[in-house]
Amino acid sequence: MSAAFNVDVAIIGGGIAGLWLLARLREQGYAALLIENAQLGAGQTLCAQGIIHGGAKYGLHGQAGQTAEAVAGMPDLWRRCLRGEAAIDLRGAALLAEHQYLWATRTPTSRLAAFFASKLMRGRVEKVAEAGMAVDHYPPVLRHPHFHGTVYRLDEPIIDVASVLTVLAERYRDAIVRHDGPALLPADGHLTLRHTDRAPRVIQPSMTVFTAGAGNAGLPWATQQLRPLHMVMARGDHLPGPLYAHCIGASEVPRLTVTSHYDAQGRLVWYLGGGLAEAGVHRDCDAQIRVAREELQALLPWVDWHPVEFATFTIQRAEAHQPGGGRPAGFSVFREGQVIAAWPTKLALAPLLAEQIETVLHTLNVQPRPIDFSPLADWPRPTVGVYPWNREDLAWS
Ligand SMILES: Cc1cc2nc3c(=O)[nH]c(=O)nc-3n(C[C@H](O)[C@H](O)[C@H](O)COP(=O)(O)OP(=O)(O)OC[C@H]3O[C@@H](n4cnc5c(N)ncnc54)[C@H](O)[C@@H]3O)c2cc1C
């Protein structure tokens, strides 16, 4: 085996948390190396709806607590990154939409919820009509004469997640490597990087940061929880244009959260989460599709849903364990010795998570130093994974 390769920080896992941390540490001059054992974004990140939450969704039912405060600045930060005006330069990555909408049906409970949301979040929610905008500013599908609900516009951009991963992966390519072997765990302070085509390589990091999502489970001192979702996708020419909106109902979770994407064939895809995905975890695919059709028929009855094709898949949200099993109020960072375990909880919070980890490095006096990555120049690199609507193993019906 060749001599150990010394780095300041080894990052295990290349979802949004690991890639953002790599970018931040590299920009600060740290010798940081990211190790991925599958494809970049292959865990939760490419399954995310890409909404950069500004806190409005969490304020729906009067619970504008710690989470809302933590996320309030994220839409602005991400927009500045996308324009190349912040420390992490995301120029080249795309915004799918400037705003997420919030739409309330006519039932009293959901109207009430929308009212409270608008009061609670003040500047972060605008009622579309009151903001001087006519109905023609509604999302296209809600401009129908049979729609009598209320529409709010949230300060929540929607990003094209894969484009963000691609920009980061290309910019820091020299520092991103593929590992094919068993799950990496630090042994006596070092990691052994393996690939079927290469001789093993020992990496000697000052610190190891696990941003491996569900793969953080290997660290017994940092317990995690997994919360499932049963997501639904609808595709085809019969969809009534793109929609980015939460439909709010009676509960704390939006009844339905819709984002819109285009698949590899250029077809429009509605990606459906929210209450439908949470309540659907005990349904099989057919039952979940049936409920999705019923829900869309109930909420948007003027659309012909028969020709629209549907597919579903389940995915676990990996987060730090919470007593009671609810969603953590923000990101989570744990440390034992020279190892950190981190979960962003939301894709939108990856910048805050990276900032916190950098603070821990300062506290531990880990100093940035120059590095020459050429000894790893020939090491295989992971590619960016695929969106769920482009997966070939899903059955559409
Ligand atoms: C359906 C869904 C929708 C969501 N929508 C949103 C949204 O709209 N907005 C939002 O802000 N958040 C959203 N989230 C949450 C968000 O996706 C996650 O918080 C975020 O993507 C987690 O990123 P991560 O990098 O920590 O983990 P992951 O994305 O899971 O990445 C972990 C990476 O580590 C790799 N890995 C695992 N084990 C190992 C190992 N042993 N060695 C090396 N590599 C390893 C994996 O292959 C993967 O690439 C959503 C989540 C889900 C599931």
The ligand as a Tripos MOL2 file, in Angstrom:
@<TRIPOS>MOLECULE
LIG
   53    58     1     0     0
SMALL
NO_CHARGES

@<TRIPOS>ATOM
      1 C1        -39.0440   12.7690   -0.5340 C.3       1 LIG1
      2 C2        -38.2400   13.8550    0.1290 C.ar      1 LIG1
      3 C3        -38.4960   15.1700   -0.2130 C.ar      1 LIG1
      4 C4        -37.7460   16.2050    0.3920 C.ar      1 LIG1
      5 N1        -37.9740   17.4780    0.0200 N.ar      1 LIG1
      6 C5        -37.2150   18.4670    0.5420 C.ar      1 LIG1
      7 C6        -37.3930   19.8070    0.1030 C.ar      1 LIG1
      8 O1        -38.2190   20.1120   -0.7700 O.2       1 LIG1
      9 N2        -36.6120   20.7620    0.6760 N.ar      1 LIG1
     10 C7        -35.6920   20.4640    1.6350 C.ar      1 LIG1
     11 O2        -35.0450   21.3850    2.1160 O.2       1 LIG1
     12 N3        -35.4830   19.1940    2.0620 N.ar      1 LIG1
     13 C8        -36.2150   18.1910    1.5300 C.ar      1 LIG1
     14 N4        -36.0110   16.9100    1.9300 N.ar      1 LIG1
     15 C9        -34.9610   16.6190    2.9020 C.3       1 LIG1
     16 C10       -33.6190   16.5290    2.1770 C.3       1 LIG1
     17 O3        -33.7150   15.7290    1.0300 O.3       1 LIG1
     18 C11       -32.5520   15.9250    3.0960 C.3       1 LIG1
     19 O4        -32.5340   16.6030    4.3230 O.3       1 LIG1
     20 C12       -31.1660   16.0480    2.4750 C.3       1 LIG1
     21 O5        -31.1560   15.6860    1.1220 O.3       1 LIG1
     22 C13       -30.1950   15.1470    3.2360 C.3       1 LIG1
     23 O6        -28.9620   15.2850    2.6030 O.3       1 LIG1
     24 P1        -27.6940   14.4530    3.0950 P.3       1 LIG1
     25 O7        -26.5700   14.9010    2.2330 O.co2     1 LIG1
     26 O8        -27.5440   14.5520    4.5610 O.co2     1 LIG1
     27 O9        -28.0750   12.9280    2.8450 O.3       1 LIG1
     28 P2        -28.2830   12.0850    1.5130 P.3       1 LIG1
     29 O10       -28.8740   12.8910    0.4380 O.co2     1 LIG1
     30 O11       -29.0210   10.8660    1.9370 O.co2     1 LIG1
     31 O12       -26.8250   11.7110    1.0440 O.3       1 LIG1
     32 C14       -26.0280   10.7570    1.6860 C.3       1 LIG1
     33 C15       -24.9620   10.3120    0.7090 C.3       1 LIG1
     34 O13       -24.0480    9.4810    1.4260 O.3       1 LIG1
     35 C16       -23.7720    8.3430    0.6480 C.3       1 LIG1
     36 N5        -23.3780    7.2770    1.5780 N.ar      1 LIG1
     37 C17       -24.1620    6.5680    2.4170 C.ar      1 LIG1
     38 N6        -23.4270    5.7230    3.1590 N.ar      1 LIG1
     39 C18       -22.1290    5.9090    2.7710 C.ar      1 LIG1
     40 C19       -20.8990    5.3430    3.1760 C.ar      1 LIG1
     41 N7        -20.8380    4.4020    4.1200 N.pl3     1 LIG1
     42 N8        -19.7590    5.7480    2.5790 N.ar      1 LIG1
     43 C20       -19.7980    6.7230    1.6200 C.ar      1 LIG1
     44 N9        -20.9390    7.3060    1.2010 N.ar      1 LIG1
     45 C21       -22.1040    6.9170    1.7780 C.ar      1 LIG1
     46 C22       -25.0600    8.0710   -0.1200 C.3       1 LIG1
     47 O14       -24.8340    7.3050   -1.2850 O.3       1 LIG1
     48 C23       -25.5030    9.5030   -0.4510 C.3       1 LIG1
     49 O15       -24.9280    9.9760   -1.6530 O.3       1 LIG1
     50 C24       -36.7460   15.8790    1.3390 C.ar      1 LIG1
     51 C25       -36.5000   14.5390    1.6750 C.ar      1 LIG1
     52 C26       -37.2250   13.5310    1.0620 C.ar      1 LIG1
     53 C27       -36.9210   12.1220    1.4190 C.3       1 LIG1
@<TRIPOS>BOND
     1     1     2 1
     2     2     3 ar
     3     2    52 ar
     4     3     4 ar
     5     4     5 ar
     6     4    50 ar
     7     5     6 ar
     8     6     7 ar
     9     6    13 1
    10     7     8 2
    11     7     9 ar
    12     9    10 ar
    13    10    11 2
    14    10    12 ar
    15    12    13 ar
    16    13    14 ar
    17    14    15 1
    18    14    50 ar
    19    15    16 1
    20    16    17 1
    21    16    18 1
    22    18    19 1
    23    18    20 1
    24    20    21 1
    25    20    22 1
    26    22    23 1
    27    23    24 1
    28    24    25 2
    29    24    26 1
    30    24    27 1
    31    27    28 1
    32    28    29 2
    33    28    30 1
    34    28    31 1
    35    31    32 1
    36    32    33 1
    37    33    34 1
    38    33    48 1
    39    34    35 1
    40    35    36 1
    41    35    46 1
    42    36    37 ar
    43    36    45 ar
    44    37    38 ar
    45    38    39 ar
    46    39    40 ar
    47    39    45 ar
    48    40    41 1
    49    40    42 ar
    50    42    43 ar
    51    43    44 ar
    52    44    45 ar
    53    46    47 1
    54    46    48 1
    55    48    49 1
    56    50    51 ar
    57    51    52 ar
    58    52    53 1
@<TRIPOS>SUBSTRUCTURE
     1 LIG1         1 GROUP 0 **** ****
